[in-house]
Amino acid sequence: MSRPTIAILGAGSNIGTAVASHFASLKFNVFAVSRTLHASSEGIHRLQADLIDPSQVTAIFDTIQTETGAGPHIVVYNAYGMTMNDPSAPGYPFNVPLDKFEHNYKANTLGAYVAMKEFTTLVPSLPAITSNSHPITPTFFMVGNILPWSPLGMGTTLGTGKAATAHLIMLGEKFGKTGARYYFGSEVLEDGAGVLVGPVNGKAHARFVEDLATKNIVKKEDWVENLRFFAKDGGEYEIYKGENYVWNF
Ligand SMILES: NC(=O)c1ccc[n+]([C@@H]2O[C@H](COP(=O)([O-])OP(=O)(O)OC[C@H]3O[C@@H](n4cnc5c(N)ncnc54)[C@H](OP(=O)(O)O)[C@@H]3O)[C@@H](O)[C@H]2O)c1
């Protein structure tokens, strides 16, 4: 039987590499996309593209379809763009240079939109396939944060882009007709606070995405706009069920 496929769009040294390695160990075809080509390791196909360019996003899906004969059963959109606002400059918090705002919007939202469009179009043609005997639900996972619900003055471009993409995810989940599932998933701390200091946990993201796609751990009726989870020892995770939307300084 052919293998299932995952595409990680924005695959750097942290979440991208952790998700890629995890799914390679599950015998997926793994395509890891970044602007610059990172060193490859066994079972991981590295592809170069700038996701701010819609034609390059489409080309990635074409390449994956050609190489696998199908397309990705799972897409993780991890690329992001952020320009810190200067609190001491006039116009704060609307003082990000326009070219930066536009560039960040393209990385956070436009690239994700094109990826969702390509993914959703090909889902009906995906072969039914299992991973460790679990049927795989076609899944689009947007790596999120709490900014859409808890803005920071310094995070105008990232928050705007994530908020818009959270809306696209909501559209996919509520109105999609293919049976694919769409998630905006955000790592938080145990008390619900956003992860301000230190890297987010790549292994926990990997396990979470696997369980979403193969174990139906979030049923349609339990779906929420921002699916928050916190990392535990050994790359485990737990879904956060509290109400806190805070950034701790
Ligand atoms: N939950 C939270 O509170 C929280 C906190 C921090 C971060 N995050 C989220 O975590 C994600 C990133 O985490 P990470 O640690 O994995 O970051 P990372 O290691 O820097 O990976 C990001 C990757 O995205 C790629 N990328 C960026 N723009 C791109 C573009 N235009 N085209 C193609 N690739 C592009 C980068 O490519 P290059 O390697 O070529 O530069 C890099 O490989 C982001 O979505 C961020 O918003 C969430």
The ligand as a MOL file (V3000), in Angstrom:
LIG
                    3D

  0  0  0     0  0            999 V3000
M  V30 BEGIN CTAB
M  V30 COUNTS 48 52 0 0 0
M  V30 BEGIN ATOM
M  V30 1 N 1.9370 29.4310 20.5690 0
M  V30 2 C 2.6800 30.5380 20.6810 0
M  V30 3 O 2.4830 31.3710 21.5540 0
M  V30 4 C 3.7800 30.7390 19.6880 0
M  V30 5 C 4.9760 31.3360 20.0930 0
M  V30 6 C 6.0050 31.4560 19.1570 0
M  V30 7 C 5.8080 31.0180 17.8380 0
M  V30 8 N 4.6120 30.4740 17.4710 0 CHG=1
M  V30 9 C 4.3810 30.0300 16.0900 0
M  V30 10 O 5.2760 28.9710 15.8060 0
M  V30 11 C 5.5790 28.9900 14.4220 0
M  V30 12 C 7.0910 29.0000 14.1630 0
M  V30 13 O 7.7700 28.2780 15.0860 0
M  V30 14 P 9.1850 27.6280 14.8130 0
M  V30 15 O 9.8630 27.6820 16.1440 0
M  V30 16 O 9.0360 26.3340 14.1190 0 CHG=-1
M  V30 17 O 9.9090 28.6750 13.8120 0
M  V30 18 P 11.1140 28.4240 12.8160 0
M  V30 19 O 11.9660 27.3020 13.2680 0
M  V30 20 O 11.7130 29.7800 12.6230 0
M  V30 21 O 10.4070 27.9500 11.4710 0
M  V30 22 C 9.6990 28.8310 10.6530 0
M  V30 23 C 9.9780 28.4220 9.2480 0
M  V30 24 O 9.1050 29.1570 8.4060 0
M  V30 25 C 9.8180 29.4000 7.2150 0
M  V30 26 N 9.2570 30.5290 6.5070 0
M  V30 27 C 8.9990 31.7600 6.9800 0
M  V30 28 N 8.5260 32.5240 5.9850 0
M  V30 29 C 8.5020 31.7350 4.8810 0
M  V30 30 C 8.1360 31.9570 3.5410 0
M  V30 31 N 7.7190 33.1440 3.1310 0
M  V30 32 N 8.2540 30.9350 2.6630 0
M  V30 33 C 8.7160 29.7250 3.0760 0
M  V30 34 N 9.0600 29.4630 4.3260 0
M  V30 35 C 8.9650 30.4630 5.2210 0
M  V30 36 C 11.2310 29.6740 7.6430 0
M  V30 37 O 12.0500 29.4160 6.5000 0
M  V30 38 P 13.6180 29.6770 6.4660 0
M  V30 39 O 14.1980 28.5960 7.3300 0
M  V30 40 O 13.9950 29.4840 5.0460 0
M  V30 41 O 13.8210 31.0330 7.0280 0
M  V30 42 C 11.4020 28.6800 8.7690 0
M  V30 43 O 11.9210 27.5030 8.2400 0
M  V30 44 C 4.9660 30.2360 13.8340 0
M  V30 45 O 3.7840 29.9180 13.1460 0
M  V30 46 C 4.7280 31.0830 15.0540 0
M  V30 47 O 3.6910 32.0220 14.8830 0
M  V30 48 C 3.6150 30.3100 18.3720 0
M  V30 END ATOM
M  V30 BEGIN BOND
M  V30 1 1 1 2
M  V30 2 2 2 3
M  V30 3 1 2 4
M  V30 4 1 4 5
M  V30 5 2 4 48
M  V30 6 2 5 6
M  V30 7 1 6 7
M  V30 8 2 7 8
M  V30 9 1 8 9
M  V30 10 1 8 48
M  V30 11 1 9 10
M  V30 12 1 9 46
M  V30 13 1 10 11
M  V30 14 1 11 12
M  V30 15 1 11 44
M  V30 16 1 12 13
M  V30 17 1 13 14
M  V30 18 2 14 15
M  V30 19 1 14 16
M  V30 20 1 14 17
M  V30 21 1 17 18
M  V30 22 2 18 19
M  V30 23 1 18 20
M  V30 24 1 18 21
M  V30 25 1 21 22
M  V30 26 1 22 23
M  V30 27 1 23 24
M  V30 28 1 23 42
M  V30 29 1 24 25
M  V30 30 1 25 26
M  V30 31 1 25 36
M  V30 32 1 26 27
M  V30 33 1 26 35
M  V30 34 2 27 28
M  V30 35 1 28 29
M  V30 36 1 29 30
M  V30 37 2 29 35
M  V30 38 1 30 31
M  V30 39 2 30 32
M  V30 40 1 32 33
M  V30 41 2 33 34
M  V30 42 1 34 35
M  V30 43 1 36 37
M  V30 44 1 36 42
M  V30 45 1 37 38
M  V30 46 2 38 39
M  V30 47 1 38 40
M  V30 48 1 38 41
M  V30 49 1 42 43
M  V30 50 1 44 45
M  V30 51 1 44 46
M  V30 52 1 46 47
M  V30 END BOND
M  V30 END CTAB
M  END
